[in-house]
Amino acid sequence: MSAAELKYPQFSLVSTVFNEAKRLEQTISDIEGQTLKPAEIVITDAGSNDGTFEMLIEWARRSITPVIILQKNRCNVAEGRNMAIEAAQYNLIASTDFGCRFHPEWLKSIISPFLDPVVSAVGGAFKVDENEQTTIAAKVDYILADGYKLNLTPGYFIPSSRSIAYKKEVFHKIGGYCEWLTLAGDDMVFGKEIMALGYNIHIVNKPNVSWIRHKTPHAFVKEMFRYGLGNGEAHVDFKNFKLYIAQLALRVIFIIAFLAMFLLKGTIFLIITSIVMMISLWAFLPYWGFFKRWLRYRSSKYDWRVLLYGFWLYERLKIGYIKGYFKGYYGSPDFRKNEALSLSVKLKNVR
């Protein structure tokens, strides 16, 4: 059967939005330009106050593809996703985050694997456009993430809801996205649950989705706090949380020991502070890793200012993550801790 004769399954495209007016027209254009069109589009608006909801209503009025707009003020992303999926008419769901950019072949790439009936879910690669990283904070983020190169090894890569498709039976088996998480982590947990249940997951290696990154250091730090909060609430990534705390503490100890060398007199104090500093050097390994990556990217765009700014921003990001994780892990109400314990049982064999 030729490519022209293939009959692709009908599917619903779902997403959530909140105050996306500045980028919405571009997103709509990308969706309308897909070579494989969804049978319907279902979007949950979380109470936008910048004109997003009105723009979506206008799109629904003129769109050839049916567009269903739901709205619930202050709903979190997981609740919005679940609402959209429950309202979807078709058994096959494609999901993404508005605010990304989409290659015309994106939907076709994550739907065509379902021509094989054994496939239950598809995870798509995504990228960050290096040319769009123009602020110093964005440049640092790009280097810290090493260009957002993904390890797409099956069993390692966790499908992200920036680019994912699955049969509705998978969604129902999992019980939907976990609404008990406050701000973030629901799609990471959902991807891990698909893996834990042993579904056949097809991975699309070509990154047909571009993730739009932030511009300011404040936005990156806020994002890391949300990630930490979500991981803390879900009781995942605890090993890295402890590692970040240990490294931060040792870096502080190094600075204290360094200053003490000049303030305390006597050979014994010099020996003690030197030993403490040598032990504490382990905590600067992330700095060394960032420096080596910077050397590979070094250019007029990624100059010495980016390197020095990166050391400062790295600390802010890790402190933001630690604060978020601490609040999520230790400050959650009992119902959320109970949900996290149940989740840990389901995910015990997943990375």
C-alpha positions in Angstrom: 0.0 0.0 0.0 1.4 3.4 -1.0 1.7 6.3 1.4 -1.1 8.0 -0.5 -3.4 5.1 0.1 -2.8 4.8 3.9 -5.8 5.5 6.0 -4.6 7.2 9.1 -6.8 6.8 12.2 -8.9 9.7 13.3 -7.8 11.4 16.5 -8.4 14.3 18.9 -5.8 16.9 19.5 -5.9 18.2 23.1 -4.1 21.0 25.0 -4.4 23.5 27.8 -3.8 27.3 27.7 -3.4 30.2 30.1 -2.6 33.7 28.9 -1.1 32.7 25.5 -2.4 35.6 23.5 1.1 36.8 22.4 1.9 33.4 20.8 -1.5 32.0 20.0 -1.8 33.1 16.4 1.5 31.4 15.5 0.4 28.2 17.3 -2.9 28.3 15.4 -1.1 28.7 12.2 1.2 25.8 13.0 -1.7 23.5 13.8 -3.7 24.5 10.7 -0.6 23.9 8.6 -0.2 20.2 9.7 -0.1 17.7 6.8 -2.3 15.3 8.9 -5.2 17.1 10.4 -7.0 16.1 13.7 -10.6 15.2 13.5 -11.2 17.7 16.3 -9.3 20.0 18.6 -10.2 20.3 22.3 -8.6 23.0 24.5 -9.1 23.8 28.1 -8.5 27.5 29.1 -7.6 28.0 32.8 -9.2 31.4 33.0 -7.0 33.6 30.7 -7.4 37.3 31.2 -5.3 38.5 28.2 -7.7 37.8 25.4 -6.7 34.2 24.8 -10.1 32.8 25.5 -11.8 35.2 23.1 -9.2 34.4 20.4 -9.9 30.7 20.8 -13.6 31.3 20.5 -13.0 33.2 17.2 -10.8 30.4 16.0 -13.5 27.8 16.8 -16.0 30.0 14.8 -13.9 30.0 11.6 -12.0 26.8 11.8 -12.7 24.0 9.3 -11.7 21.5 11.9 -14.1 21.4 14.9 -12.6 23.2 17.8 -14.1 22.7 21.3 -13.1 25.3 23.9 -13.6 24.5 27.6 -12.9 26.8 30.4 -12.3 26.4 34.2 -10.8 29.2 36.1 -7.6 28.4 38.0 -7.6 24.7 37.1 -4.1 23.2 37.0 -2.6 21.8 33.9 -3.4 18.2 34.8 -7.1 19.0 35.5 -7.2 20.9 32.2 -5.7 18.0 30.3 -8.1 15.6 31.8 -11.1 17.8 31.0 -10.1 18.0 27.4 -9.4 14.3 27.0 -12.7 13.3 28.6 -14.5 15.7 26.3 -12.7 14.2 23.2 -14.8 12.0 20.9 -12.1 9.9 19.5 -10.2 6.9 20.9 -6.8 8.3 19.8 -5.4 11.3 21.7 -2.6 13.6 20.6 -1.5 16.0 23.3 0.8 19.0 23.4 1.5 22.3 25.2 0.4 25.5 23.4 3.4 27.8 23.4 5.5 25.4 21.4 6.2 25.5 17.6 5.2 22.6 15.4 6.7 21.3 12.2 4.1 20.6 9.5 4.8 16.8 9.8 4.5 16.7 13.6 1.0 15.2 14.0 1.7 12.8 11.1 4.9 11.6 12.8 3.2 10.8 16.1 0.0 9.3 14.6 1.4 7.1 11.8 2.9 4.6 14.2 -0.6 3.6 15.3 -1.0 2.0 11.9 0.6 -0.9 13.7 -2.1 -2.1 16.1 0.4 -3.2 18.8 1.5 0.4 19.4 -0.4 1.9 22.4 1.5 5.2 22.9 4.0 7.4 20.9 6.5 9.7 22.4 8.0 12.4 20.2 11.3 14.1 20.5 11.5 17.8 20.9 14.2 20.5 20.6 15.1 24.0 21.5 16.0 26.3 18.7 19.5 27.6 19.4 19.0 30.6 17.2 16.2 31.9 19.5 18.4 31.9 22.6 19.4 35.5 22.5 19.4 36.7 26.2 22.3 35.8 28.4 20.0 33.7 30.7 18.7 31.7 27.7 22.2 31.1 26.5 23.3 29.8 29.9 20.2 27.6 30.0 21.0 26.2 26.6 24.6 25.3 27.6 23.5 23.9 31.0 21.1 21.6 29.0 23.8 20.8 26.5 21.6 22.0 23.6 18.7 19.9 24.9 20.0 16.7 23.4 17.7 13.9 24.4 18.6 10.4 25.2 15.9 8.6 23.2 16.9 5.1 24.3 13.7 3.0 24.8 13.2 2.5 28.6 15.1 5.7 29.3 13.2 8.4 27.4 10.1 9.5 29.2 7.5 10.7 26.8 6.6 14.4 27.4 3.2 15.9 26.8 4.8 18.5 24.5 4.7 15.7 21.9 2.7 12.5 22.8 -0.1 10.4 21.5 -1.9 7.4 23.1 -5.0 5.4 23.0 -7.7 6.5 25.3 -7.6 3.1 27.0 -4.1 4.0 28.2 -5.4 7.2 29.7 -8.2 5.4 31.5 -6.0 2.6 32.7 -3.7 5.1 34.3 -6.6 7.2 35.7 -5.6 10.3 33.9 -3.1 13.0 34.7 -2.5 13.4 38.5 -4.5 16.4 39.5 -3.2 16.3 43.0 0.1 17.9 41.9 0.0 21.6 42.3 1.9 23.1 39.4 4.1 20.7 37.5 5.2 17.1 37.0 1.9 15.7 35.8 3.2 14.8 32.3 6.4 13.3 33.6 4.4 11.1 36.0 2.0 10.2 33.2 4.9 9.2 31.0 6.4 7.1 33.7 3.1 5.4 34.4 2.8 4.4 30.7 6.2 2.8 31.0 5.4 1.1 34.3 2.3 -0.5 32.8 4.4 -2.1 30.0 2.6 -0.5 27.1 4.3 -0.7 23.7 5.7 2.8 23.2 7.0 4.0 19.8 9.6 6.8 19.9 9.8 9.4 17.1 13.4 10.4 16.9 12.9 13.5 14.7 12.2 16.6 16.9 9.2 18.1 15.2 8.3 20.2 18.2 10.3 23.3 19.3 10.1 24.2 23.0 10.0 27.9 23.5 12.3 28.8 26.4 12.3 31.8 28.7 14.2 35.0 28.4 14.9 36.2 32.0 16.7 34.6 34.9 13.7 35.1 37.1 11.6 33.0 34.7 14.1 30.2 34.7 14.4 30.2 38.5 10.6 30.2 38.8 10.4 27.2 36.4 13.0 25.3 38.5 11.0 26.0 41.6 7.9 24.5 39.9 9.8 21.5 38.8 11.2 21.0 42.3 7.7 21.4 43.8 6.2 18.9 41.4 8.9 16.3 42.0 8.8 16.8 45.7 5.0 16.4 45.8 5.3 13.2 43.7 8.2 11.9 45.8 10.4 11.4 42.8 14.1 12.5 42.2 14.8 12.4 45.9 18.4 11.2 45.3 19.2 14.3 43.2 17.5 16.5 45.8 19.9 15.2 48.5 22.8 15.6 46.1 22.0 19.2 45.3 21.8 20.0 49.1 25.1 18.3 49.8 26.8 20.1 47.0 25.4 23.5 48.0 26.4 22.9 51.6 29.9 22.0 50.7 30.3 25.0 48.5 29.3 27.2 51.4 31.8 25.3 53.6 34.5 25.8 51.0 33.9 29.6 51.1 33.9 29.7 54.9 37.2 27.6 55.0 38.8 29.9 52.4 38.0 33.0 54.4 39.1 31.3 57.6 42.6 30.8 56.1 43.1 34.5 56.3 41.4 35.1 59.6 42.8 32.3 61.8 46.4 32.1 62.8 48.5 29.0 63.3 49.7 26.0 61.3 47.0 23.7 62.6 44.2 26.0 61.4 45.9 26.3 58.0 46.1 22.5 57.7 42.4 22.0 58.8 41.0 24.6 56.5 43.1 23.3 53.6 41.8 19.7 54.1 38.2 21.0 54.4 38.7 23.0 51.1 40.1 19.9 49.3 37.2 17.8 50.4 34.7 20.5 49.5 36.1 20.7 45.9 33.9 17.8 45.0 30.9 20.1 45.3 32.3 22.2 42.3 32.1 19.3 39.8 28.9 20.8 38.3 30.9 24.0 37.7 33.5 22.0 35.9 30.9 20.2 33.8 29.4 23.6 32.8 32.8 24.9 32.0 33.6 21.9 29.7 30.3 22.4 27.9 31.0 26.1 27.5 34.3 25.3 25.9 32.5 23.3 23.2 30.0 26.1 22.6 32.5 29.0 23.0 32.0 31.6 20.3 31.2 35.3 20.0 27.7 34.4 21.1 28.8 32.3 24.1 31.6 34.5 25.4 33.2 34.9 28.9 30.2 36.8 30.1 28.0 33.8 29.5 30.5 31.6 31.4 30.6 33.8 34.5 26.9 34.5 34.4 26.4 30.7 34.2 28.1 30.1 37.5 25.8 32.6 39.2 22.6 31.4 37.4 23.4 27.8 38.2 23.3 28.5 41.9 20.0 30.3 41.6 18.5 27.5 39.7 19.6 24.8 42.1 18.5 26.9 45.1 15.1 27.4 43.4 14.8 23.7 42.8 15.8 22.8 46.4 13.2 25.3 47.8 10.5 23.9 45.6 11.3 20.3 46.4 11.5 20.9 50.1 8.1 22.6 50.0 6.6 19.8 47.9 8.1 16.9 49.8 7.9 18.1 53.4 5.2 20.7 53.2 2.5 18.8 51.4 -0.8 18.0 53.1 -1.5 14.4 54.1 -3.7 13.6 51.1 -0.9 14.5 48.7 1.7 12.5 50.6 -0.6 9.5 50.5 -1.0 9.9 46.7 2.7 10.1 46.4 3.2 6.9 48.3 0.7 5.1 46.1 2.5 6.5 43.0 5.9 5.3 44.3 4.5 1.7 44.5 3.4 1.9 40.8 6.7 3.4 39.6 9.1 1.3 41.7 10.6 -0.4 38.6 10.7 2.8 36.5 13.8 5.0 36.4 
